[in-house]
Amino acid sequence: MPELPEVETVRRGLTRLVEGATIDHVDVFYAKMVRPDAEEFTADLIGRKIERIDRRGKYLLFRFSGGLTMVSHLRMEGKYDVQPEGSPLAKHTHVVFHLTDQRELRYNDTRKFGRMRLVPTGTEDEALPSLGKLGPEPTEESLTLAYMQTIFGKSHKVVKPFLLDQSRIAGLGNIYVDEVLWLSKINPLTPADELTVDQLKTLRRSIIDEISQAIQGHGTTVHTFSNAFGETGNFQNSLHVYGHEGEPCERCGTEIVKIKVAQRGTHYCPHCQPVPAGALEALDHD
């Protein structure tokens, strides 16, 4: 699934390509992908201008003229691209926004999991509870140490699934959680409330820096992610631990191991990220 850096990369590409463009009409080829129903969805967008494109967590927010917002979630395989009007459609193109400048903004999705929803601008959080429950963005301004001390101190949940919970911190997925824990020398099985203030400081810094660098690297291509220009990200070349099971840790040379934590493949270095006492035994009994 595209994570925050990938979605931000898509947002930036789309901003360059279609910000300021006006919708002539819309074709929906897979009705389950849009809300309200396809007829109302297409009618509501005719003649509207794309004023800007925002992002919250892993959601794209298309801001249209007249106070309308389209909330778009790419899910597993969703992609946007822009083509000249009338170009042959790709096999998995499900929504086409025809622009008045003779271009088409197309949404492609192999698995058809992506969703788009039109809501009055300003009501996104109420219309989509999952959006309203998102935690702070992983930025210097939003993710404060005081906030982290509060939320980590209230939970004995192990830190890997704790960080994957979007209501705690928005936008962190499986790849980047493994990476920030390795950077912070924190084992993924460590209970959240057992992290020290110094560990939380290090973790906060790692999260902010890693997400920022991943955005600069246009995201991570693990399966089929590409940006709005059809270009793949290259941050996968900078991953330290994810996908490196069986290889030596670049810090200490110990073999990277992979286990399952909360049903997610999890990578760590046994030397740099020592396992808390009894954690692996407890995991075996889950």
N, C-alpha and C positions, 0 to 999 in steps of 0.2 A: 504494500500500500504506500502511495506517495506520502512522505512525511512533510513537516513544516517547510524545510528548505526547498523541497521540490515544488510545493504549492506556491511558495513565495516566488520562485523562479518563473513559474507559469504566469503568476500575476504580473510580474514585471514585463514579461514578453508580451502579454496581451495588452498591457497598458501602452506599450510602444506601437502595437499593431492596430488596435481598434478604439482606443480612447478618442472620443469625439465623433465616432461614426454613428450613423442613424440606421435604425432597422426599417427595411422596406416591408418584409414579411418573413414569416418563420414556417419551416416545415418540420413536423414531428413525425418520425417514422416508428417510434416505440413509445406509445402513449404512457406506459407505466413510469417512464423516466421523469415526467413533469407533473407539477401541481400548480394551480388547479388543473382541471382536465385539459386535454390538448387543445380543444376548441377555444376555451377561454384564455389559455396560456398564449396561444398565437395571436388572438385578437387584442389582448392587452398590450402586446409589445409593438404593434404596428405604429410607425412614426416616432418612436421614442429614441432619444439620443443616449449613447453610453457616455455618461459624464465622467465616471472614474471606476476603477476596479480596486476594491479593498480586499483584505484578508483577515480572518479571525481564526486562529488555530489552523486547522486544515481545510477550512471553508473559504471559498471565493465568494465575494459579494459584489455583484455587478450593480452599480448605481445608475439607474435610468432616470431620464428627465420625467417630471411629473410625479416625483415622490414614490417611485417603485424600485424595489430591489429584488434581484434574482440571487438566491442563495444556491450555490453550486458545490456539491461534494463529489470529488473524482473517484472516491472509493478505491478499488483495486487497480483498474486499468484505464481510467478515464483520461482523455487527452483533448485539447483544443488545437485546431490549426486554422489558418486562413488561406483560402484559395481564390483564384479568379472565378467570377460568376460562370457557372455552366461547366466547370471542370468535372471530369468523371468522379463519382463518389466512391470512396473506399468502402470495402465490404461492411465494416462495422460502424458506419456513420449513422447516427440515430437522430440528431437534431441539427438543422441547418438554419442559421440566422442570415438571411439575405440582406446585405447592406446596400444603401442607396448609391454607393460609389463603385458598384459592379464587382464587389468582392463578397465572399461568403465566410462567415465564422462557423466552423463545423465542430461538432462534438462527436468524438469516436470513442467507443467503449466495447472491447471484446467481450466482456462478461455481462454487460448491461446493468452493472450494479450502481453506477453513478446516478445522482438525483439532482433535479433543479426545482426550485420552488419560488414562486413570485409572492412577495408580501409587501405591504406598505412600508416604505423606508422608516426605520425607527422602531419597528415592531418585531424585528428578527428574533430577539431573545424570547419573546412571548410565543411566537409562532413555532419556533423550533427549540424545545426545552434543552436539547443537547448542546445547542449553541449558547444558550443563556447560562448553562452550568460550567462553561469553560473556565479554567483557572487563568492566572496571569500569563501573558506572553513571556517567553524566555529572553527578555531584554534587560539591559542595565536599569532602565527606569521602572519597569513593571515588576520584575522578580527581585524583591528585597530580601535581605538576610533575615530581617525580623519576621517576614511572612513565612519563610522557610522554617525558621525555628518553631513557629506556632504550629504549622501543619504537620511537620515531622514529629514533633513532640507529642502529638495526639494519637499517633498510630503505631501499633506494634507490627504492622504488615511489613513483609520483607521489601527491601527497597526497589527491586526490579519492577514488580507489578505496581508498587506505589507510584513510581515515576511514569508508568504507562497510563495511569488514570488521568484522563484529560481534565477532570475537575480540579486536580491538584496544580498541574502546570500544563498549559496548552501546547500541543504540537509535538511532543516527544513520542517517537515510535520506537520499535524494537531495535533498529540499527543504532540510533543515536543514544539510547539508554545504555546499551552495552559499551559504546565508546566513551561516554562521559564517566561511567563508573570505572572503567579502566584508567582513564586520565586522572581520576581522583583517588585511585588505589583503594576503592571500596568494593567489597565483595557483593554481588547481587543478592545474596541470601541474608544480608545484614538487616535486622529489623530497623525500620525507619527511626524509631524513638531511641535507638542506641547510638546514633551518630552524634559525635561531639560537635561543638560549635565550630571548631577548626575544620572538621571534615565537611560540615555544611558550607563553610566559606569556600573551601576548595571545590566542592561540588557545584555551588552556584557559579563560580568563575568558569568552571569547565563547561557547564551548560550554555552559558551566554557566549563564550568564545567559540565553542564547537558549532553551535547553530549559525553564528555569524559567518564563520569560515565556510561552512557547508553551503550557505546561500551564495557566497562569493564564488564557490566552485560549481554553482548551478545545480546542486543537489547530487544525489547518489543514484547511479544506474545499477540496480541489482537484477531487475527483470526487464521491463520494457518502458521505463519512464523516459519521456522526452519533453522538452519545453515547447512553447508555442511556435517556435521556429523549426520544430522537428529535430532539434539537436539534443543529444543525450548529455546528462550531467557527467562530471568527471571526478566528483569528490570520493567515489569508491576507491580511487587510487590513493587516498589519504587515510583510509580506515586502518586503525591499529590492531583491532581485535576481532571485530565482526567478520565472519567468514574465514577466519584464519586458524580454525581448530587444527591441531596437529603440527602447527608451525611454531618456531621459537618466538617467544615474546621479544619484541625489539628492545625492551628495557633491560631484561635480565637473562634472556635465553631459555627460560622455562617453557615447556610445551603448553600452548593454549589449549584449553579444554572446552567442550561444549556440553551443556546439560539442558534439561527442560525446567523452566521455572514458570509457573502459572500457564502451562501449555505453550510457552514460547521458547524457541531455541535461544540459548543464552551462552555467551562466550566470555571467558575471563582467564586471567593468569593466576594459577594457584599460589605463586610466590608473591607477586605484587599485590594481589587481592586475597589475602588469607581468609579461609572459610571460618565463620564463627563456630565456636564449639557446639557440636551436636546438630549443626544445620543440615549437613548431608544425610545424616541418619533420619532426621525428621522428614526430609524430602523423599527418602526411599519409602516411607510409610504413607505418603500422601496418595 
